[in-house]
């Protein structure tokens, strides 16, 4: 869908033609082609059951071309196109494929801009982040959920015919659950922002960022069947997501053989990393794991994290030994500052001896840090990684 697709002739000519058209139909070349494409008997006509399923999910029937929808919403076709593309929807020319819900969505977004609550670029970002997130959710639900539940059970019935009553029952429940989870996540994210020290920290924050990477995954892809590989990846992502959430971290994204997570506290990030390795080590079906963590300023955008700290964590992962965790100097310093790990074993021994002499309890540390050889890291210069482990 482009601005040129809105119709031929001048704006005034289109308005005259539109006013003369019954039921608000736009009588331009695109509209005629759309109408021709929708005539009964056309081989490109969508399957009636598929249309019924679409109408059930969308809650309305196809009524508008993109030009008509933009006009009804009171926005330019150009802006409507930017919104739809940001949400991840393909260009459809001037096919009559949009509903009242599409018009309402355009009105809401443009209304937020007109009211000054969002700038136009921010509204585009809202559309893009929402579209990307829900697209992945929808794909997962269809591929992993509905597909398994709609295997034809009766001869002569198609998957679509079985899917219709199932979607009719599930849709309101899944919709309510989606809103519930969104509100919960929004409340948690808002709480983190409110607790930020200042406005700069709200955007550029100091976080612990960790990458966990399955070892020899490429070799596995050549050895395992597709179904086995899919099950392994799903098990890894599920395990990682559960552990990250349970210990107070945030799963940023999964990349098949790799997960990226973040935590406000270095101790939380360290616990997650070691738990991941301990859990997967006891699972014979899983390959070995390596983890890299860095601590520092991170820029957050659309739920993702960027910056040198993220790049350093990724590089540390690539050089980490199997079933081990490598951290950068800033992360080691943060653990020492918060009393989670001693600066050195010699210092820990001295502190324990001093406490014993005074008849006091010696300091208790959760983690141990062992300095490794300095080494050059591509794009980041020379770094001194530390090997993280539990303290005996």
N, C-alpha and C positions, 0 to 999 in steps of 0.2 A: 504494500500500500504506500503510495507516494502522493505528494500534493498534486502532481499532474494527473493522478487517477481520479481526482474529484469530479472531472467532467470537462468537456470541451467548451470553448467559447469564453466570453468574459464573465465576470462575476454577476453583472447585471443580467446577462442572458440566462445564466443558470438559475437566478432567482425567479425570473419570469417563467421558465420552464418548470421549475419546482412548484411554483404557485398553481400552475395549470394542471399539474399531475394529480390524479386521484390518490387518496390515502398517503400523501406525502412522498410518493415515489419520485425519484429523480430521473427524468427522461433524457439521459445523455447516452453516449455510446457505451460507456461502462455498464450502465444500468440495463440497456437493451441486451448486452452480451450476458449479463447476469441472469436476466429473465429467461433468455433463450436456454441458458445452461440448466435452468430449473424446470423446464417443461417436462411433462410426464413422458416417459418412454425414452428419455435421453440415457445413453449408456453410462454417462458420468454421474447420473443421479445417485446420491448417497442411499445406502440401504435403509429402508423405512425403520427397521428395528434399531439400527445404529442412531438414526435421528431421534427416535423416541428416548433412547438411552441418554443422548446428549441433552435433550430437552428436560429429562428428569433431573440430571445433574445440575444444569444451569438454572433450572426453575423457570425458564421462559423459552419461547420459540424464536427462531430466526426471524428478524423483522427489518433490520437496517443494513444498508451498505455502510462502509466506513465514512463516506461523505455525509450520509444522512445522520449517522450516529454523532459525528463531530458537530454537525449543525444543531441537532437536538440538544446536545450538551452545552452549546454556546461557546465552543472553542474552535480554533482554527484546525484544519486538517493536518497542518504541519505539526502542531503541538500534540494532537491526538496520535499521530504516527509515532512521535517520539515516546509518548507514554506506552503505547502498545508494544513497540520494539523493546523498550526497557523491561517490560514485563515478560518478554521472551516469546511474543506471539509473531507468527510469520505474516508477511505481507499477503493480502488476499485480493489485491486489485479492487474491483468494485462489486464483489460477490455479496449477496444479501445473506450475511452469516452472523451478524451481531444482534444482541438482545437488549432489552431494557436495562439489564444489569451492567452491560458495557457502557451504556450512556450514563448511568448513575455513577459508575466508577470515575468516568471522565469529569463529571460535574464535581465530585468530591475532591479530586486532586486539584483541579483548576480552582475550586473554591478556596482551598487552603492557601493557594498562591495569591489569589485576589485578596484574601483577608490578611495577608502579610504573615501568616503563621509559618509558611515555608517559602523559601525562594524557589524559582523554577528549577535550578540545578538540583536542589535538595529533593524536590518532588520527584524528579527523574530518578534520583538515587533510591528513594523509598520504593518506587515502582520496580526498579531493577533488583534490589535486595529481596523484596517480597517475591518477585517472580522466580528468581534463582532458587530460593529456599523451598518454595512450594512446588516447583517443578521437580526437584529431586525427591521430595516427599511423595508426590503423586506417582512418579515412575516406580518408586520402591513399592508402594502399595499395590499397584497393578501387577508388577512383575512377581513380587514375592507373596502377595496376599490373595488378591482376587483370582489370579491365574490358578492357584492351587485349589481354590474353593469352587471354581466354575468348570471343572472337568465334566464334560457331558455324562450324565448319569442315565439318560434315557435315549434310546435310539430315535434318530430323526430330529432331535433338538440341538440347536447350535449353541455355542458358548455364549453368544450375545443374548439368546432367549433365556438362558439360565441366569445370566448376570443381572438382567433387569430387576427381578424381584429381590435379588440379593442386595444390589445397590440401593434399592428403595428402602430396605430395612436398615442398612448400615450407614447410609449417608448422613442422616440427622445425628446419629450417635458419634460418628467420626468428626463431624463438624463441631459439635459441642466440645468434644475432647480436644480438638485443635485449638479452639478459643481458650479453653482452660489452661493448656500448656503454655500458650503464647502469653497469657496474662501472668502466669507464674514466672516465666523467663523475663518478662518485661519488669516485673517487680524486683527481681534479683538484680537485673542490670541497672535499674534506677537506683537501687540501694548502693551499688558500687560507685556510681557517679556522685551521689550525694556525699559519700564519705571521702571523696577526693579532696586533697588539701587545697587546691586552687583550680582555676579554669584551665591552666596549661596542663595540669595533671589529668584532667578529664580526657584530653586528646592524646597527649604524649605521656604515657604512664610508665613507671618502673615496674616491670613484671619479670617473673621467672618463666622462660619459654623452653619447652622440651619437645624434642622429636624422638619418637620410638620407631625403630626400623627393623623389619624382619630381615634376617641374614640370608643371602643366597636365594632371594625370591625369584630372580630371573631364571635360575636353574630349575626351580620348582615349576614354573609355568610351562617348561618344556617336558617335564616328567609327569605331571598330574593331568587328569582329564578335566575338562572345563567345569563340570559339576563339582568335582572334588576341590578344585581351586577356588570356586565360588564359596563353598562351605568353609574353607580355611580362612578366606578373607573375612567372611561374615563373622566367624567365631573370634578372630583377632579384633575386629572393630568393636564387637559387642563387649568383649572382655575389657578392652581399653576404655571404652565409653563408661562402663559400669565402675571401674576402678577410679577413673578421673573424677566422676561425679561423686562417688562415695567419700572421697578424701578432700573434697572442697575445691577441686580444680575446674577448669572449663575446657571442654573439648572444642578446639577451633575448627579442625577439619580432619577428614580421613582421606588417604590417597592410596587405598588398596593395601600396599605393604607397609605403609607408614601412617602414623597419626601425629598430629600437632596439638599440643595442649599448653595451657598457660595457668599460672597461679599468682595471686598477689603476694604470697608468702613463699620464701625459698624452702622452708621446711616441708611445706605441703608438696611442692614440686619434687623434692628429693624422695619423699615417701611414696609418691605415685610411681616414680621411675623404678625404685627398688621393688615395689609390689608387682609391677608389671613383669619384671624379670623373674621374680620368685614364682609368680603364678604360671607363666609360660614354661618355665623350666620343669615344672611338675606335670606338664601336659605333653605326652609323647607324640601327639599329632602335630604339635607346633614346632616350627624351626626356631633356631636361636634368635635372640633379640639383642639389639644394642641401642643405647640411649645417649643423647647429648643434650645438655641444659646450659643455658646462658642467662645472665641476669642483667637488666639494664632498661634503658628507655625504649619504649615500643610505641609505634603509631598504630592505632586501631581504626579500621575503616570497614563498614558493612559486615561486621562480625569477624573480620580477618585481622591479622597482625602483620606489621611490616617493620623493616628497619635492620640496622646492623646487628642488633641482638638476635633477631630471628635468623639472620644469615649465619651468625657464629654458631648458634645451636645446631643448625643443619650441618655445618662443617665438622663440628665435634662428633656428631653422630656418624659421619662417614669414616672417621678415624678411630672410633671407639672399638675396643676389643669385644669379642663375642660375650654375650651375657654380662655386660659391664656398663657402667655409667660414667661418662666423662663430663666434667663441668668446667666453666671458665673461671678465671681468677676472681671476677666480681661476684660470682655465685658463691665461691668458697669464702670470700670475705663476709658476705651477707650471713652465711650459716654461722660463722665465727662470731659475728657481731650480735646475733640473736641468741647465742649460747647453745646452738644446736650441734656444733662440732668444735673441737679444739683447733687452735691455729696450727699446732703441731703436737705430736705424741710426747715430745720432750716437755712442752708446756703443760700438757695434761698430767704427766707424771709429777711435775713440780707442784702443780695445784693440788693433786691428791696427797702428796707428802705434807704440804703445808696444812691442809685441812686435818689430816690425821694428827699432826703435832698439836693443833689447837683443839683437838677433840671434837671436830665438826665433821659433818657429812661431806665427802668429796664431791666435786661437781659431776653432774650426770649428763652425758652427751648421747644423743641419738645416733649421730653419724660420725664417720671417720673420713678424713681427706688425706690422700697421698699425692704429693706433687709428681708430675711426670716430666719427661724431657721436653724442653721447648722445641717447637717445630713450626715451620712456615705453613700457613693455611691460605689456600688460594683466595685472593681478593681481600684478605684481612691482615696480611703481614704475619709476624711471628707471635704465637700465643703459647702460654704455659697452661696446659690442661691439668686438671686434678682428677684423680680416680676417686669416685664416691662409693662408699660401702657402709654397711651397718657397723656400729661399734660393738665389739664383743662384750 
